[in-house]
Amino acid sequence: MNLFRTKSIERSIADTDDPDHRLRKDLGAADLVVFGVGVIIGAGIFVLTGTVAASNSGPALALSFLIAAVACGLAGLCYAEFASTVPVAGSAYTFSYATLGELIAWVIGWDLVLEFTIGSAALSVSFSGYLQELLDGTAFELPTALSSASEGVIDLPAVVVALVVMGLLIRGTKFSSRVNQVVVAIKIAVVVTVIVVGIAYVDPSNWVPFIPESQPVPEGEGGFRQLPLITSLFGIEPAVYGFAGVVAGAAIVFFAFIGFDIVATTAEEARNPQRDVPIGILGSLAIVTLLYAAVSLVVTGIQPYTEIDPDDAAPLATAFDAAGVEWMGNLISIGACIGLVVVAMILMLGQCRVAFAMGRDGLLPRWISKVHPTYGTPYRITLITGCVVAAIAGFVDLTTLANLVNIGTLFAFILVSIAVVVLRRTRPDLPRAFRTPIVPVVAGLSVLMCLYLMLNLTGETWERFVIWMLIGFVVYFAYGRRHSRLNEESETAEAVEPESR
């Protein structure tokens, strides 16, 4: 029972031609860039800006975004080489299976299931929050019983949007891409308007000091589960603001960049993955980094960070309301409401493609990877995922789970960064349309930065992550290991060998 057996690159690519599991190749470079931008611009910029500015970084929020962007950029270079070399659905799961072995591939696949499923549900709930803010005081205002999982019976808008997104994805990736293009155009227009209009209301004195002086953590907020893990591990005096606060803020706003790895999950559906996937990954990262830095400077320039409510679900709208520009607040709420639908859709797309790849390999039941005869999409796993996301979004309060998305993604980035170096050594013969420059340095820096950001997440987040991983090991050894296609083929070969003798 070789837990670290690998699935060859050639085998992975050959599996994409299986008639029952073949995905339609409908996506070009523009589609992939739009997918990336569509999922990256979401709850991170519309919600987390206020929380991080008030509680961690102050005006240096822009610096937190840049630190997170550098970590993503380093990992993105590794993703780009892998996705152009191995244009197969599954992203980090598929890459790990080809280089680090089956057990590691299962771990990262299980990790991505958590990231994408919880992320899609969280975005559905965020959409519901913005929608209800717009409907408050109108004839369409929902009763509490249908608008909140924590205070009522069910969050109905969150359930509905998850099911609508599921239907779009079953209908076809190209169709959902067209919907995405329209919505991304709206989101970018809103973000650009925030920057252009906001510049006129910026008071540069609000940026002084740019990095607020480090302060002790308030009484009652210093427990292991509430503090960054690095503080507890190394006995560092807990504090907020200062450079440590900027880095802790980067670990939180990292959520705002989740999405470019979704581009890698769609590599199998790209018409020219060797060229289009690197463009999609790096292009979407570059666009959103510039927008994020500009928006964060505008927000902290309009409203002093000391006056920002860290629990405000709509900090951009609130900042403009405080400046007396209420029409901008309404515009931002509408743009966020529309945009969050697409983020939920693309995160669900990523989850479906990862589970599709795992099912095709036998680590999950193979019937989930059946492709729709008309639409060419993995409709069974999409249907299952959509229902699970709808159930979580409708009945579970996801506030405490938000950081799980970050830790799962950072862990995936670390494994991909290691795997790209391993593949360079084990398979130097493979054609690589895109090559990560000075790969040992880039991959090494990516691992160190992602690990450092992980350590800046709270002890509570680490606890939940470890529990989820332990559940994954139970599932693998109870089902996946025995039903793996590689394991079944190995057992068949061993049974045939004595007969041949």
Steps between C-alpha positions, in 0.01 A plus 500: 500500500711786369347816645730718292445342160476764229275532200709578193452823310429303183233297680336815639484658155377178337211484749367827361402313180279246678159541328310477832724752675597742225446871569418738217782737403320833479721751683755746360753729671245781543253258660764389750608853590135593555446188710799595714401864540138399554573281800782710649298821519245401759446489873867571567494854365135573578503372861850435641642845431327653801578211736872495422544879494331538839652196675838427340660732247353849521583707188762235415212285378639558149830349617315193636342454157838530331661242732217257430532575127873419502433163665228429242723617215782263599258209530331615177824458305522140622133440418551642151781255419307204636170587333666553160694172534214291641178647351269276701208583731576492872760774550728435798349153550600386151843662524570329834386161370755523220792594724452443874285188496145383568479570873622858460264544203210383716599739778508797266180391322320472834642838596369658178156349557489691829631822345263514205186365667520720808609793283203463265259474793656802671464708185136393466438624854687824423279551196196452719626763744549764232166414337316539827673833562363622168150362570471637854210742528347397168198284420740213422662490845522140622381388843771400747396134483600488130799733504738366764632161606609628842193708591229333290433161343680519166696745288278464194684739261825312566333168419341636183820654365696178565244298304492754215879488477484121494259516205728736308797269546305193387383694193859542387832661584491724193149617586600576859809676362279738297295580811827553683629744239196725539516497879878553511456808280249635753730424795803662342291805411391529865855460633639755254220741595594456868857600416418791268226653715676421828820687409315832534405419861838369620660683792874414498519566876299178549805309374722629780648293653490262205593203722344567844724436799470151645257475791426225758204275428189618690415313820306179445625449142829325571414129505677240286195447277458873424866589438720430197666160545846651457444709814431191712776287345781748557375674812463834325317764700157530335443837336299672228616741230869549430674285239369180664149638460564569131612139445207364702278719283660351189409150625136615525471699175661204326139388467455787256743334254354153505392423149799495269551134590147441370642576155726196536200276573354588158818417304337194346225720352740753343544495123874570525592437866874532447454867407165596650536370856816699591337811349185437704686448828754781482273744316220480756747537788657812351165671435353444845819592687497849349128541573532376859790727588317803359170419675665441837677838479173671414307336787758583766544848348129584515436369852755480787574138581415569866141578398448189287276235655684164470166318496356711217391270215515783246804717584534656153138617501532624859812704420318688224192543719723662763631736232143595404504316165206267562439420133843337491405285796195372312703442184761300691232287665344420162838420344599280794167319493536419130869418523472255787276276288785446256752433776273233645461352151871476425587357840235234441652440157839440662355254750320308226814468288714378791241242608456403131871421474500307830199296388662423165801365690281285726586682823135606513213296345552500123135555414528861619730574204245414233479779239168631368441370144378838373677768704833320547515594869541275808136542593480239776770646722374849415150403618639351823726798565223750434267330747771480767594866455132600514451302822804653668414851385138465606543349843851572630656820625834509318667791678734280704597293193624782276869455582481130411488606136829688543690225679385241247611711205839584653559131565419423136742770384780348707452155349483632144818703553681187623354282225617723213862459617456123538356469148791698355736237642295186433369593154737750336391361161143633518421791265431813704325783316556720806802465728515655845810726506778399743263234627688392818504860626144585399359173636703529821384855565142396425518221760651730765252784443196272495615319814559831677153620407354171622672547836337843526154340499339430835543186709127436465535490121785250528292280731213479251738441210670209679162344586388520136826341385463215752150431364655491153754235604216283632312529169814422298596187692139381522415555131740687273808283547319177409298642210781699342540409132875467550442258789249290304733481200787400728292221658392379156860491379606303809218249443591451134874464558487157674267364230740609227770305666 
